[in-house]
Amino acid sequence: MMNEPVYEVTWPLASSTVKEIEAKPRISDLSKATIGHLSHYGFRHNEMRPIVEEVLSERYPGITFVGPDEFGNIHGPRHGKDTLPVLPDKLKEYGVDAVITGVGSCGTCTPAVVRASMVAEKAGVPSTTIVATSFLRQAGTVARMEGMADLCISEFPGVIMNQSDEELRRNTIDVLVPNIVEQLTRTVTTAAPVVEPEPGSIVFTGTFDEVNEYFLKNQWSDGLPIVPPTLDRVEAFLRFTDRDPAEVLGVIQPENREATVWSVAVNGVMSGCRPEYLPILIGIVEAMAEPNFYARDFGATPGLEPLVVVSGPIVKQLDFNYETAVMRVGRQANTSIGRFARMFMRNIVGLRFSPDDSDKASIGLGMNVVLAENEDAVTEVGWTSHAETFGFSREDNVVTVQSVMASTIPIYTAGDTAKEHLDTLVEIFGGTCAGWAHTGIKKGKNFPLLIMSPGVAKIIARNGLSKRDVQQYLFDHTRIKVSTLNRHAWELGYTEYDLRQLHAEGMVSSAYVESDDPDRLVPVFVKPEGIGIVLSGDPGRNQSKGFVQNQSHGYPTAKKIALPADWEANLGR
């Protein structure tokens, strides 16, 4: 019997930037305390707060409260940036002795309320964070990843949005308030720091099966067999970049690790990529590391996934599939690079659904392979490429990353006029996006993506329409009832959803507030130019397919792929 090869494998993670933070001493006498409420105005916190104040005031007659309106919304791309930097000064201004933050009951709001509480703790103000039962592990994991293993968390039992008014009140009085009192008055402890390996160090030696078992046990793989990341394999990847392996491409929450060129190469090896894919992998990570991409929030309950679009001459050079079965596994470039994006989310960003629950996808979506643009079809119909919409030229190699969380059915359109095709796209693509319109409208931006067969694009272009005309048609004709919009917003947890307020804040146009009729129709898409269109798929079939973007995280982010000086020579080896 032949001996199996033995592999010395390196650590697939990267150095943490977190410094341990001690929770501040608790309150000895709540009857003399001023309590500040911090809120993201969701999950019925507006109903819990008066009950909390009522019960605490009866028990501690001298207690006083400062409402969340004095501090501002603590969650979201817009609100968090405005509120959290000035929060320490606001707490001092109002003489706040302790903070109650709520409510964590989704995969992104839970990290948000935890981080807001940690801002208070760093400012010297003790806090407790209201978190629904199912999100307790995620809250504890995020706090630990951010450097505070003993952040005080107050449980609210059950599924908040499914409770009657009576049940919500009973749970607030009988469970939440006692938890708040306990957490604001208990003794806190500091956990011992975790010692991790150094990047590039050998963490295990064993056979192929033993390596895979070790990585699986340590939550360093995606559940499929990995290619053992030996130092030789990693070094082979690094020949395809001129950049320093130690260069930090970004630091991404929740795990706050340094996304280095080295860590990209290691995870590329594990994902089954070829060494020559490294420049694309670096571009993907540079995109995901952008602050406005919000990779940290890909653990959201809708179950979003990264979708990578590759454009430019490199599509043919590296043998990407851009025709039949473009979104199926099977071509190494499309499949392994798609797998890398998810692997990097697990190992460096830190999103894992077990045992830490930092990934809280309620059901989730499968891994996406890379979507490669059909450059020949773009040229033939005379439209702009996907990369050109981000300001790049047709000669540039570009990688674009965005979130997607659902797809449409296959959309078959037929006829020899553009209108026949576009009306069906409005019905199916627009109709699918309508179910998630409330989020994009609240954030003031949404970025759905439509993959269009070159055969469909030819008919539309032959009728004299540009890509911009297609975007405008979809925008103009896709509508939803305001009553339906409000219902979907409530079901998600937006318990305070006001189109007039959003208009006053400049988030949406006047089209959303032209009357008070609950059955009036309003646009599903916020802006026509936000609708992405990529020509790809079987050119011999009249099919398109759409993807709904999360609209809160994973905004389309494009990066030029930087090739090394000796690119051509290395490819020929």
C-alpha atoms as one frame of an Amber mdcrd trajectory, in Angstrom:
protein
   0.000   0.000   0.000   1.400   3.397  -0.999   1.829   6.061   1.634  -0.526
   9.056   1.278   1.075  12.485   0.781   1.412  14.574   3.910   0.784  18.320
   3.761   2.090  21.098   5.983  -0.648  23.716   5.843  -0.701  27.360   6.818
  -3.231  29.349   8.834  -6.115  30.580   6.631  -7.139  33.490   8.835  -5.359
  36.831   9.389  -4.252  38.997  12.273  -6.958  40.615  14.364  -6.876  44.362
  14.966  -9.112  44.180  18.044  -7.978  45.502  21.408  -9.750  44.199  24.487
 -12.226  46.624  26.071 -13.426  46.384  29.647 -17.107  46.918  30.333 -17.648
  49.871  32.633 -18.729  49.414  36.288 -22.473  48.988  36.707 -24.961  51.300
  38.465 -25.193  50.879  42.253 -28.470  52.808  42.705 -30.888  53.081  39.774
 -33.140  55.461  41.709 -30.521  58.177  41.158 -29.701  57.306  37.542 -30.417
  59.027  34.241 -30.996  56.381  31.578 -30.516  57.075  27.877 -32.460  55.074
  25.288 -30.577  54.304  22.066 -32.642  52.898  19.205 -32.749  51.975  15.544
 -36.539  52.415  15.604 -37.381  48.865  14.660 -38.819  45.655  16.077 -41.387
  47.456  18.240 -38.855  49.219  20.428 -41.248  52.185  20.368 -43.799  49.963
  22.182 -41.308  48.498  24.663 -39.765  51.791  25.804 -42.774  53.328  27.589
 -43.449  50.036  29.367 -39.807  49.827  30.514 -39.966  53.414  31.792 -43.281
  52.790  33.521 -42.048  49.728  35.430 -38.630  51.153  36.311 -40.179  54.437
  37.509 -42.480  52.537  39.858 -39.575  50.538  41.271 -37.003  53.374  41.319
 -38.938  56.643  41.882 -35.935  58.931  41.258 -34.937  57.430  37.896 -35.086
  59.670  34.799 -34.947  58.948  31.073 -33.651  60.575  27.905 -35.427  59.404
  24.734 -33.774  58.109  21.545 -34.769  61.174  19.517 -32.155  63.152  21.437
 -29.390  60.849  20.164 -30.594  59.906  16.670 -31.009  56.613  14.841 -28.020
  54.354  15.606 -28.331  52.005  12.617 -27.908  52.161   8.880 -25.424  53.532
   6.356 -26.703  57.060   6.866 -27.790  57.115  10.485 -24.853  55.295  12.070
 -22.364  57.651  10.437 -24.219  60.662  11.810 -25.098  59.362  15.267 -22.296
  57.205  16.667 -19.358  59.652  16.310 -21.133  62.286  18.404 -22.803  59.866
  20.825 -20.187  60.241  23.632 -20.687  64.019  23.644 -24.468  63.619  23.625
 -24.367  61.210  26.561 -22.264  63.701  28.487 -24.515  66.618  27.512 -27.602
  64.884  28.927 -25.821  63.551  32.012 -26.561  59.928  31.105 -25.449  57.392
  33.736 -26.400  54.244  31.790 -27.731  53.259  28.386 -30.410  50.837  27.204
 -30.017  50.004  23.499 -32.552  48.217  21.324 -33.565  46.116  19.638 -31.431
  43.287  18.240 -33.772  41.020  16.299 -32.185  40.694  12.870 -28.796  39.806
  11.448 -27.685  43.410  10.937 -29.587  45.315  13.616 -28.145  43.025  16.301
 -24.519  43.944  15.476 -25.641  47.571  15.160 -27.153  47.766  18.648 -24.148
  45.922  20.101 -21.754  48.423  18.508 -23.803  51.367  19.758 -23.648  49.997
  23.304 -19.904  49.563  22.928 -19.542  53.217  21.937 -21.242  54.090  25.212
 -19.007  51.701  27.180 -15.872  53.184  25.612 -17.156  56.614  26.654 -17.416
  55.416  30.261 -21.175  54.832  30.313 -22.402  51.330  31.279 -24.963  49.808
  28.956 -27.287  46.920  28.325 -28.468  45.786  24.900 -31.955  44.420  24.247
 -31.692  41.306  22.073 -34.359  38.818  21.025 -33.808  35.189  22.041 -32.748
  33.875  18.638 -30.038  36.533  18.308 -28.341  36.174  21.695 -25.431  34.114
  20.352 -24.855  36.543  17.518 -24.834  39.486  19.930 -22.296  37.757  22.171
 -20.128  36.789  19.195 -20.095  40.308  17.740 -19.233  41.791  21.136 -16.367
  39.321  21.527 -15.112  39.982  17.996 -15.174  43.707  18.726 -13.186  43.225
  21.938 -15.780  43.119  24.725 -16.576  39.554  25.695 -18.701  40.597  28.683
 -21.019  43.133  27.103 -24.264  43.121  29.128 -27.160  41.767  27.062 -30.839
  41.760  28.104 -32.966  39.077  26.486 -36.420  39.716  25.072 -38.104  36.318
  24.657 -39.554  34.955  21.440 -40.228  36.312  17.957 -41.078  39.969  18.472
 -43.025  40.564  15.261 -45.357  37.615  15.956 -46.479  38.731  19.425 -49.797
  40.329  20.295 -49.808  43.686  22.101 -50.725  41.892  25.325 -47.940  39.311
  24.917 -45.394  42.029  24.124 -46.357  43.959  27.263 -46.232  40.839  29.450
 -42.806  39.834  28.127 -41.496  43.355  28.639 -42.678  43.466  32.261 -41.959
  39.879  33.294 -38.738  39.175  31.376 -37.125  42.219  29.779 -37.226  44.666
  32.676 -35.784  42.175  35.228 -33.030  41.417  32.719 -32.291  45.132  32.266
 -32.061  45.650  36.041 -29.773  42.645  36.441 -27.468  43.698  33.609 -27.190
  47.333  34.718 -26.323  46.375  38.280 -24.283  43.161  38.033 -20.518  42.699
  38.349 -18.720  42.378  35.022 -15.622  40.345  34.251 -12.899  40.511  31.606
 -12.096  37.471  29.473  -8.524  36.339  28.908  -7.195  37.344  25.460  -7.080
  34.648  22.775  -3.635  33.801  21.370  -3.725  33.049  17.632  -1.138  31.774
  15.115   0.973  34.164  13.078   0.160  34.592   9.357   2.257  32.179   7.334
   2.789  29.801  10.233   2.208  26.069   9.846  -0.832  25.076  11.888  -1.219
  21.412  10.950   0.521  18.514   9.220  -1.420  15.558   7.854  -2.929  13.718
   4.911  -5.527  15.251   2.612  -8.386  13.824   4.667  -6.764  14.826   7.973
  -6.185  18.393   6.779  -9.782  18.688   5.664 -11.074  17.300   8.944  -8.897
  19.734  10.909 -10.079  22.741   8.886 -13.697  21.652   9.153 -13.412  21.269
  12.929 -11.943  24.774  13.224 -14.678  26.336  11.045 -12.089  27.280   8.386
 -13.844  25.707   5.404 -17.196  25.949   3.670 -18.071  22.299   4.270 -16.620
  21.092   0.969 -13.145  19.575   0.604 -10.442  22.239   0.340  -7.105  22.255
  -1.445  -4.480  22.065   1.353  -2.876  25.552   1.588   0.802  24.634   1.650
   3.432  27.362   1.559   4.541  26.253  -1.914   1.024  26.612  -3.288   0.611
  30.052  -1.715   3.961  31.202  -3.101   2.877  30.041  -6.571  -0.110  32.389
  -6.321   2.041  35.316  -5.217   4.000  35.180  -8.503   0.891  36.728 -10.089
   1.037  40.025  -8.216   3.594  42.791  -7.755   2.157  43.648  -4.357   3.685
  42.935  -0.979   2.097  39.805   0.563   1.789  41.688   3.861  -0.114  44.602
   2.293  -3.389  45.200   4.121  -6.279  45.605   1.674  -8.703  46.459   4.439
 -10.051  45.573   7.874 -13.615  44.287   7.859 -16.046  43.844  10.743 -17.305
  41.831  12.496 -14.069  39.884  13.018 -11.831  42.906  12.346  -9.038  40.960
  10.689  -6.458  42.381   8.312  -7.383  41.354   4.788  -3.868  40.948   3.371
  -2.627  39.846  -0.037  -1.253  36.761   1.746  -4.635  35.839   3.232  -6.233
  36.288  -0.196  -3.735  33.837  -1.701  -4.275  31.278   1.072  -8.053  31.318
   0.665  -7.670  31.244  -3.102  -5.644  28.041  -2.824  -8.252  26.511  -0.530
 -11.082  27.406  -2.932  -9.515  25.565  -5.873  -8.474  28.675  -7.801  -5.578
  28.751 -10.235  -2.625  30.993  -9.307  -3.328  33.298 -12.260  -6.715  34.180
 -10.749  -4.998  36.072  -7.899  -5.333  39.591  -9.426  -9.094  39.036  -9.666
  -9.243  37.746  -6.081  -7.396  40.838  -4.865  -9.865  43.049  -6.742 -12.788
  41.223  -5.123 -11.380  41.776  -1.638 -10.577  45.418  -2.363 -14.229  45.874
  -3.332 -15.554  44.027  -0.278 -13.229  46.000   1.999 -14.720  49.331   0.933
 -16.620  50.807   3.919 -19.716  51.508   1.806 -19.903  47.863   0.712 -20.820
  46.764   4.265 -19.424  43.246   3.983 -19.752  43.106   7.769 -23.539  42.915
   7.364 -23.677  39.948   4.998 -24.877  37.916   7.982 -28.285  39.579   7.600
 -31.396  37.423   7.974 -32.447  37.751   4.284 -29.463  35.542   3.436 -27.629
  37.677   0.898 -24.623  36.429  -1.052 -21.823  38.186  -2.927 -22.142  38.104
  -6.708 -18.978  38.788  -8.695 -19.157  40.196 -12.237 -16.000  40.086 -14.382
 -15.662  42.296 -17.453 -12.910  42.961 -19.990 -10.361  41.025 -22.040  -9.522
  38.828 -19.048 -12.869  37.037 -19.496 -11.525  35.231 -22.569  -7.914  35.190
 -21.412  -8.748  33.101 -18.320 -11.455  31.018 -20.009 -14.546  32.223 -18.160
 -17.875  30.901 -19.334 -20.107  33.746 -20.535 -22.646  31.848 -22.627 -24.817
  28.762 -22.008 -25.226  27.828 -18.312 -23.271  30.893 -17.272 -24.479  30.697
 -13.641 -23.858  26.953 -13.226 -20.805  25.313 -11.709 -18.488  23.604 -14.171
 -15.976  26.133 -15.485 -13.059  26.466 -13.087 -12.704  30.244 -13.306 -16.401
  30.962 -12.674 -16.823  28.308  -9.993 -13.657  28.558  -7.917 -13.613  32.366
  -7.850 -17.260  32.386  -6.791 -16.368  29.927  -4.058 -13.477  32.159  -2.980
 -15.797  35.120  -2.367 -17.840  33.041   0.086 -14.719  31.452   1.659 -13.261
  34.876   2.316 -16.532  35.972   3.925 -16.209  33.083   6.381 -12.518  33.157
   7.176 -11.570  36.839   7.136 -14.840  38.748   7.470 -15.920  36.195  10.096
 -19.457  35.287   9.011 -20.255  31.755  10.188 -23.686  30.354  10.974 -22.433
  27.789  13.483 -21.519  27.803  16.285 -21.035  31.580  16.555 -24.186  32.719
  14.734 -22.366  35.702  13.257 -24.166  34.724  10.046 -27.898  34.860  10.773
 -29.336  34.024   7.356 -32.772  32.673   8.219 -32.790  30.328   5.229 -30.091
  31.598   2.894 -29.076  31.289  -0.718 -26.523  29.079  -2.455 -23.053  30.199
  -3.456 -22.914  32.205  -6.696 -20.459  31.414  -9.440 -18.874  34.383 -11.220
 -21.042  36.146 -13.802 -18.809  36.891 -16.812 -19.910  39.582 -19.244 -20.207
  38.734 -22.948 -17.997  41.474 -24.372 -18.681  40.437 -27.974 -22.430  40.821
 -27.472 -21.973  44.236 -25.894 -20.008  45.350 -28.947 -22.529  43.900 -31.365
 -25.566  45.697 -29.894 -23.617  48.905 -29.275 -24.453  49.230 -25.575 -22.176
  50.228 -22.733 -20.603  47.377 -20.797 -21.227  46.791 -17.117 -17.720  48.071
 -16.362 -18.299  51.248 -18.379 -21.255  52.161 -16.160 -18.711  52.494 -13.349
 -16.411  54.760 -15.354 -13.968  52.203 -16.768 -13.062  51.658 -20.413 -13.743
  48.584 -22.533 -10.017  47.799 -22.474  -9.935  47.629 -18.670 -10.276  44.384
 -16.767 -12.818  45.056 -14.050 -14.364  43.098 -11.192 -17.649  44.254  -9.683
 -19.072  42.803  -6.481 -22.580  43.299  -5.143 -25.078  41.556  -2.916 -27.929
  39.426  -4.211 -30.513  37.654  -2.071 -33.030  36.180  -4.508 -33.483  35.527
  -8.196 -36.458  35.572 -10.492 -37.745  32.613 -12.415 -36.239  32.311 -15.915
 -37.832  35.183 -17.842 -38.737  34.197 -21.392 -39.639  37.171 -23.566 -40.667
  37.018 -27.211 -41.581  39.201 -30.156 -39.862  41.494 -32.617 -40.538  44.744
 -30.742 -38.744  46.077 -27.696 -42.034  46.743 -25.867 -43.049  43.080 -25.954
 -39.834  42.081 -24.205 -39.774  45.011 -21.800 -43.356  44.572 -20.601 -42.631
  40.991 -19.567 -39.433  42.109 -17.834 -41.465  44.702 -15.908 -43.998  42.055
 -14.907 -41.564  39.391 -13.690 -38.287  41.163 -12.898 -40.015  44.280 -11.582
 -42.637  42.225  -9.776 -40.006  40.172  -7.964 -38.102  43.292  -6.916 -41.356
  44.870  -5.687 -41.518  42.459  -2.757 -38.349  43.994  -1.334 -38.921  47.587
  -2.453 -39.537  48.933   1.066 -35.889  48.491   2.037 -34.452  50.259  -1.002
 -36.916  53.101  -0.620 -36.028  53.515   3.060 -32.308  53.602   2.220 -32.797
  55.812  -0.834 -31.063  53.388  -3.191 -31.486  49.951  -4.715 -29.417  48.018
  -7.231 -31.200  45.044  -8.806 -29.301  43.167 -11.498 -30.712  41.828 -14.759
 -28.838  39.207 -16.793 -30.092  39.567 -20.344 -29.542  37.125 -23.170 -27.701
  38.716 -26.099 -30.589  37.531 -28.287 -33.064  39.638 -26.300 -30.716  42.625
 -26.262 -30.419  42.478 -30.069 -34.175  42.924 -30.527 -34.313  45.818 -28.068
 -31.256  47.521 -29.574 -32.619  46.982 -33.123 -35.629  49.013 -32.029 -33.276
  51.887 -31.245 -33.144  51.577 -27.449 -29.951  51.951 -25.439 -29.219  50.309
 -22.109 -30.165  53.614 -20.472 -33.534  53.501 -22.274 -34.146  49.997 -20.899
 -33.356  51.165 -17.371 -35.749  54.090 -17.758 -38.555  51.875 -19.070 -38.218
  49.457 -16.170 -38.154  52.366 -13.741 -41.186  54.106 -15.247 -43.429  51.044
 -15.439 -42.650  49.085 -12.252 -44.991  50.199  -9.465 -46.288  49.021  -6.074
 -49.203  50.040  -3.847 -48.235  52.095  -0.812 -50.403  49.870   1.393 -48.468
  46.830   0.193 -45.173  48.643   0.696 -46.097  49.552   4.272 -47.227  46.011
   5.058 -43.963  44.505   3.820 -41.993  47.078   5.825 -43.868  46.150   9.012
 -43.358  42.434   8.401 -39.607  42.972   8.126 -39.476  44.936  11.371 -39.623
  48.564  10.215 -42.195  49.505  12.827 -41.777  53.205  12.030 -41.970  53.602
   8.222 -43.039  57.023   6.939 -42.724  57.968   3.258 -43.312  61.646   4.002
 -40.467  61.649   6.495 -38.218  59.887   3.984 -39.113  62.535   1.410 -38.393
  65.324   3.891 -34.982  63.762   4.524 -34.240  63.726   0.795 -34.231  59.944
   0.528 -37.031  59.686  -2.062 -38.597  61.901  -4.728 -41.974  63.632  -4.605
 -43.442  60.702  -6.574 -43.826  58.876  -3.255 -45.897  61.597  -1.532 -48.228
  62.927  -4.219 -51.300  61.962  -2.169 -52.373  60.139   0.986 -54.248  57.394
  -0.869 -52.933  54.093   0.572 -53.633  52.372  -2.747 -51.677  54.857  -4.875
 -48.864  53.389  -6.959 -45.271  54.466  -6.352 -41.957  53.485  -8.023 -40.299
  50.235  -6.969 -36.877  51.388  -8.138 -35.417  54.532  -6.594 -33.349  55.565
  -9.641 -33.255  54.115 -13.172 -29.460  54.119 -13.295 -29.388  51.810 -10.278
 -30.743  48.922 -12.381 -27.752  46.849 -13.496 -27.873  45.064 -16.861 -25.282
  42.466 -17.909 -25.348  40.709 -21.281 -24.571  37.036 -20.719 -26.055  33.562
 -21.009 -27.155  31.462 -23.968 -27.159  33.749 -27.040 -29.455  31.305 -28.827
 -32.354  31.549 -26.357 -34.760  34.373 -25.461 -34.206  34.218 -21.699 -33.232
  36.715 -19.033 -32.931  36.384 -15.261 -33.015  38.953 -12.503 -31.479  39.264
  -9.051 -32.819  41.279  -6.133 -30.077  43.221  -4.360 -30.245  43.486  -0.571
 -30.452  47.312  -0.780 -28.896  47.846   2.649 -25.552  46.131   2.140 -23.374
  45.041  -0.743 -23.854  48.050  -2.980 -22.204  47.403  -6.389 -18.507  48.187
  -6.038 -16.138  47.986  -9.020 -12.352  47.692  -9.023  -9.872  47.615 -11.871
  -7.933  44.355 -11.900  -4.239  45.185 -11.518  -2.080  42.760 -13.485   1.608
  42.240 -12.630   4.350  43.464 -14.948   5.241  39.893 -15.964   1.622  38.793
 -16.460   1.998  37.458 -19.987   5.268  35.667 -19.195   3.825  33.964 -16.125
   0.713  32.875 -18.037   2.922  31.151 -20.596   4.777  29.017 -18.052
